[in-house]
Amino acid sequence: MKIIFTFPGQGSQQPNMLHQLPDYPVTQQFIQRASDALSEDVLTLDSQQALQNTRAVQLCILISGIVHAHLLKQAGIQADFTSGLSIGAFPAAVFAGALNFEDAVRLVSLRGELMQHAYPHGYGLTSIQGLYQRQIEALVAQVHRDNNPAYIANFNDEDQFVIAGSEAAMQQIAQLAGQLGARKSTRLAVSVPSHCALLQVASEQLAQAMRQVTFQRPTLGYLSGNSARMVNDPAKIATDLANNMSHAVHWHDAMISAYERGVRLAIEIPPGAVLTGLTKKMMPQGEAVSVCQTGLAATVALSRTLTQLP
């Protein structure tokens, strides 16, 4: 049985998330390494006020993900694959061995700044549940204008999508979706219009910075949450990370790909739990668990039990 570690995206952050990390030496090591890489104390980034800033959010998600993944590894849980949604692709690449942690910290710091400065206010993401792709595509086409942009940002499930765009466009689409029978529309805790053409310039700027960074061939399988394909070539992983802020997420297809490759246990790394619900649907003969919901010790115990099964 194969195991995948999944790393969540922005919106999963919580105040004091770095201060609440398990008190182990590995935690202190990565906190210190991140602080040294940025020449600042990263423990100042997780206050409720600080988390209003995209840069702080993304750095906290990166650090939290890497700490928890290493804690699972120290407990004997061996991942075969990693995959991340949006910013989660960075800890996925680091843990897979494709990217040095310090380089990732500096790149994520730049990524957050570029995204925040591109659209400081008036834009974001909205989740819509209960409609199918053709219905969402029709609503986006109906509302989208150059001065009122809207895009499909995430293809999370057959009837769950995320829209990126201006506040006005997202509100229009949410209202129209409700009239068509959508179960729920939720404005996400993300202040930038990720995973669409609005961030193409920022994506190109991040790609320029990545040319100064050395990527390695991963030691674990790196599954792109955007293309839903395995990526082994270091240069292609760099491109995947640079482009993921401006390309749509195809999480549904990515988890189908993982299942087809023999994955039967998906462990969602903190601070998230949303990916677990999405992933369960694609693993009819497997398990998907969130460390946040299950707890570290219980997740380790479950993993050991399942991996002993024939």
N, C-alpha and C positions, 0 to 999 in steps of 0.2 A: 504494500500500500504506500502510495506516495503522498507527500505533504506539501502544501503551499502555504507560505506566509503572505497574507494580504495586508497592505498598508493603506489606511484611509486618507481621504483628502481633506481640504479645508472645510470647515463647518463642524468638525468633530472636536475642536479645541474646547478646553475648560479652564477657568481661572485657577491659578496655582498648580497647573498640571506638572510643571517641572519640580516644584517643591514636594509634590505628592508621589513622586517616583519611588519605587521600593528602595530602601536604604541598604544598598549593596556596594561593594567596591567598584563594580563596573559602572554603576550610576555616577559615582563621583568622578571616575576616569573620563567618561564622555562629557560630563558637564564641564570639566576642566579643559578638555581638548577643544570643545566648542568655544569656550571663553577665550582661550589662547588664540584660536584661529581668527577670531573677530576683534581681539584686543578690547573686549568688554565683558562684563559679568552677565552671562545669559540668564541668570536667575532673576534679572530685572524684567524679563520679557513676558512673564506669564501672569502679571496682574490683570485684573479686569480692564483697566484703562489701557494697558500696553497692548492687549489683544484686540484693540480696535484697529491696530495697524497690521496690514497684510504681511509685512516682513516678519514681525514678531510671531504671528500665528504660524507661518510656514516653518520658521526655525524651531518653534516648540514642537510641532508635529514631527519634524525630522528627528530631533533629539530623542523625544519620547519613543518613537518607533524603533530607533536603533538600540536604545537601552533595553527595551522589552524583548526584542528579537534575540539579543545576546543573552538575556536571562533565560529564555527558553532553550537556547543552545547549550548553556552551561548546565541546564537541568537534563540534558540528554536528548532533547527533541531536535531531530535532524531534518531540516527542510530540504526538499528536492527542487522546489521552485519558489520564486518570489514574484509578486506583482503589486503594483500600486496604482491608486486612482489619483490623478492630478499630481499634487505635491507628494503624494505617497510613492510616486515612481522613484523619487530620490532615495529615501531609505531602502526601497526595494533594490535599487542598483548598488547601493553601498553594501548591503548585507549579502548580495549575490557576489560581491568581490570585484565589481566592475569599476567602482569609483572610490577613491580615498575619502574617508570621513571628513577630514579638514577641507578638502577641495569642495565637497558637497555642501558643507556649512557656508563657505564663501559664495558658492554659486546660488544657493537658496536665498542668502541674504540679498544678493543682487536681483534675483528673480522677484522676490517680494517687493523690492523698491520699484522695479520697472513696472510691475502690474499696478501698484498703488498709484504711481505718478501718471500712468496712462489714463486712468479713469478714477480720479480722486473721489467723485461723488456722482450720484444719479444713475448708477448702473449696478448690475449684480446678477444673481441666479435665482431661479424659481423652479421648484420641483412640481411636476404634475403627474398624478397617478390616476389610472382608470381609463385612459384613452390609448388607442393604438397608433402606430407610427404614421400611417397615412393621415389620420385625423390631426395629429400634432403638426405634421408637415403642411397641411392645408391651412391651419390656423397661423402658423409662422408666415407663410406666404401672403396671407390676407393682411397681416398687421405690419410686416416689415417694410420700412422705408429708410432712405439714407439718413434722414433726421430723426428716425424713430426705429432703430435697428432691433432685430430679434433673430436668434439663431437657435437651433437645437444643439446643445452643448454635450449632453450625456445621453447615451442609449443604455440605460441601466437594466431594463427588463422589457419584456414584450409590451407591457402597459405602464411603464414608469420611465419618464424622461425628465431632463432638466433643460430649462430654457435660459439662455443668456441674452442680455440686452439692456435697453434703457428701462427705467422704472415704469414709464408710461406704457411701453410696449408689453412688458411682462404683466402689468395689471390688466391690459386689454385681453391678452391671451388667457390669463387665469379666469377672467370673467366669461369669455367665450367658451372656455373648456368646461366651466361649470354648467353652462347652458346645454352642452353636449352630453353631460352626465359624468364628468370626471369625479372620482371619489374625493380627491383632495388636491389642493394647490397650496404650496408652502414657500414663502420667501425665505431663502436660505441665509445663514449667517456668513455671507461672502459678499464683499463690497466691490468686487470687480467682475466684469463679464468674461469669465474664463472660457477656454475651449471653443473659441470662434475667431473669425477673421479680424475682430476688433483688436486682438492682441498680436497681430502678425508682426508689427514693427518691434514690439517688445521681445517677441520670440527671436527675431533676427539679431537683436542686440545681445541677448543671452547666448546665442550661438557663437557670436564673436568672442565672448569671454571664454566659452568652452574650448576654443581652439588653443588656449594657453594651458589647458589641463590634460593630463595623461589619463586615458581610460585603458582598462585591462579587459581581457577576455574573462567573462564571469565564471566562477567555479560552481555556481548553482544556475539552474535554468532561469533566465530573466524573461518573463512574459509581459509584453507591452499591454497596458490597459487601454491604449489608444488604438493600436493596429490589431490587437488580439493575436499577435504572432510572437513566436520565440525569437529573441534577438541575441546573437552571440558575438557578432563583430563589434569591437570596441567603438569604431567610428559611427556605426549605426545606432549604438546605444546612446552616444552623445547626441546624435540627431534626434532620436526619440525623446530624450529629456528636454532638449531645446524647444522642440515643436509641440510638446504636449500642452502648453498653455494656450496654443492657438488652434489645436486640432480637437475634434470631438472625441469623447471617451466612448469606447464600445465595451463596457464592462460585461454585459450579457454574453457577448461573443468570446471575450477573454476567458470567462469561467467555463464556457462550453469547451474551449480549447484545452483548458487545464484538465477537465474531466476526461476528455478523449485521450489525454496523455497519461492516464492512470491515477490522477489525483483523487483521493477518497477522503482526505481530511484537509479542510481549509481553516487556518487559524488567523483570525483578524487581530492584528497587533494594535494595542492602544495608541491613540485615544478613541478609536472608533468602534461602532457596533452595526452601523447601517449596512456595510458590505456583507455581513454575515447573513442577513435576511435575504439579500439578493442572490448570494452564492448558493444557499440551500436549494433554491429552485432548480439549479443546474446540476445538482448532485443527488439524483434520486437514490443511489446506492452508497452514498457517502455521508459525511458529517461536516458541518460548518459551525464553528464556535468563535465567540468573541471573548478575548481575555478580559475585557472590561466587564462583561456580563457574568462570565463563569468564574473569574478569578485566576490568578497565576497558578496556584497550587492545584486547583481542580482541573485546569486545562492540561497541565503536565500529567496528572493522573489519568485523565481521559485519553490523552495521546498514547501513553504507555499501554493502556488496555487495548486500544484499537490496533496498534501496530503489532501486537502479539497475536491478533486473529489471523487465521489462514487467508 
